[in-house]
Amino acid sequence: MKRLLLAAAVLVVPGLFAVAGQAQDTVKIGLIMAYSGQFADPTTQIDDGIKLYLKQHGGMIGGKKVELIRKDVGGINPPVAKRLAQELVTRDNVDILAGFALTPNALAAADVSAEAKKFMVVMNAATAIITTKSPYMARVSFTIPQLNQTLGTWAEQHGLKNAYIMVTDYGPGIDAEAAFQKGFKAAGGSIVGAVRMAVQSPDFSAYIQRAKDLGPQGIFIMIPGGAQPGAFGKALAERGIDPRKIEVLGQAEITDEHALASMGDVAIGIITAGHYDYNLHSQRNAEFVKAYTADFKRNPDFFSVGGYDGMHLIDLALQKTGGKTDAESLINAAKGANWDSPRGKMSIDPETRDVVQTVYIRKVEKVDGRLVNVEIDAIPDVKDPFKAAMKQ
């Protein structure tokens, strides 16, 4: 019996040590995103950015192998996002929560990050308050005020004196309305009218006609990406609005590659604020676009660079902690992190844990027969103005 017990111990103990070694050498990252439903394509772009970063680094970050555990929230569903985050923490024992294309889901998971003390990296969701909901969260994408308040200030400084505002009646649209107004009015501009439109299938023609009747110098628009920019462009053409004569301004989504394809030449002249476009002229971006298109047969977008930079931040944080994965160590390492991204120089504000980056002002032009966003200005080192105002 003694010999049998000794033999069993010899067999079991090496196995236990192997498991412990594997745990030490592997970092588990739980990704919560809409892998199905109407937001599946943005999720695919984020996921592809993650895949590319890992491929370029041999599947290792911070000296550790990476295990990704993907959870499909299906769309905007905060209760499911919270449940999935809880499962990732308690059942799958993940070290890090990441992903989050959509604000409501990020807010729900933030509660779990705070309670369970898990490092959380937001790769897209852009409502300003998100990072205030967990002290262990950092964001690598953008904030709605960061783009739109900057755009409002820029527009007035470049000759626009009055504007009409059209936004979708949901959180990001309302945030964009407030941000653009704040920047525009503080610079000296005036708002001649504003409207909030239904989330589903709004009648853009009626809203654009109302704007046309008021005769503003410019129209600020904030609508979801996907099918709506094409419908908006069609309504502009039907109502005789030419963005080369009446300034049409908005956030990057209204003139992304897919939107331009659906709008056609009516998009020429539209001005947007964004933090990334595959046409950005830099060696770093050219290398990124080449690698991304080779692997995924499409151009990257701001979702893609969010996933890519999210993994870069995790990599830098793990390197700085020497592989430690507790939330306190990782968030302290993330604060102040800076690197050269395909979008340009970027960093994490050590006070707010939010992204600091260049905001690009772009105008749609036809170049060599295709519609592209041409950079006409760049404002470097922009922090989230919402949090800056909170500190005042």
C-alpha positions, 0 to 999 in steps of 0.5 A: 500500500505504501508503494502504491501511494508513493507511486501515485504521488510521483504521478500526481505532483508533476502534473500539478507543477505543470498546471501551475507553470502553465498558469504562470506563463499564460495570460487569460483575456476575456473578450466581450463583444457582439460577435453576432447581430447588427454590430458583428462587423465592427466586432470582427474589425476589433477582433482582427486587430487583436489577431494581427497584433498577436501574430506580429508578436508570436502569440506572446505579450509581456513575455506570456502566452495569450489565451483569448476567451470570446463571449458573444453579447449579441448586441446592446444588452447590458444584463448579458454583458454583466453576466458574461463578465462575471462568468469570465472572472469566476468560471474562466479565471481570466486576468483581464477583461477587454473588447467592448464595442458598445457603451451600455455593455462597457458600463455593465462590465465596469461594475464587475471590473471594479468589484472583482478588481480586474484590469479592463481595456475598452477598445471602442465604446466612446461615451465619456463617463465609461472610465469613471465607473471602474478604477481598473479601466483604461480606454484606447479608442476615443471619446465623443467629446474628444472628437466633437468638441474639438470639431466645434472649436475648429469649425468656428475658428475656420469661418463657420459662424452658425450651424444646425444640429441633427443627432440620433436620439441615443447616448452617443448622439446626445453626447455629440450634440452637447460636445459640438455645441460647447466647442462651437459656442465657446469659440463664438459660433451660434446654433440656429436649431437642433433636432434629435432623430429616431434611432431606427429608420429616421426620415432624414429628408424631413429633417434636412428640409427643416435645416435648409429652410433655416439657411444655416452656414453648416449642419452638424450630424451624428448618426450611427454607422452602417446603413444610415450614412447612405440614407443621409447622403441620399436625402442630402441629394434629394433636398439639394444640399451640396456639402461644397456650399453648405458645410456638413460636419460630423464624426468619423463614422459618417464618411468611413469607407463603407459610408462613402461607397454608399453615398457616392459623390454627394459626400464630397466636401463633408468634413469630419473629425476622427482619430484614425483612417487607413489613408493616414500618411505615415510609415507606421500606418502604411506597414499596418495597412499592408499587414492587415489587408494581407491577412483580412482582405479589407482595409482597417478602420478605427475599430481595427486600430482599437483592437490592435492598440488595446493589445499593445497597451496590455503588452506594455503593462505586462512588460512593466509589471514583469508579468504580474496580472493583478489589477492594481499592478496593471492599471498603474503600469497603464497610466502614462503609457505611450507608444507609436500607433498606426494612428500616430503618437498616443498615450494614456492619461495617468489621471483619467486613464483615458486616451490622449491622441491627435484629432484629425480634421478630414474633408472628403475629396475624390482622389484618383477616381475614388472618394477618400478622407483627406487630412486638412488639419491635425490637433495633437495631444487632445485629452477628453474635454469632458473629464478636463471640465469635471476637474475645474 
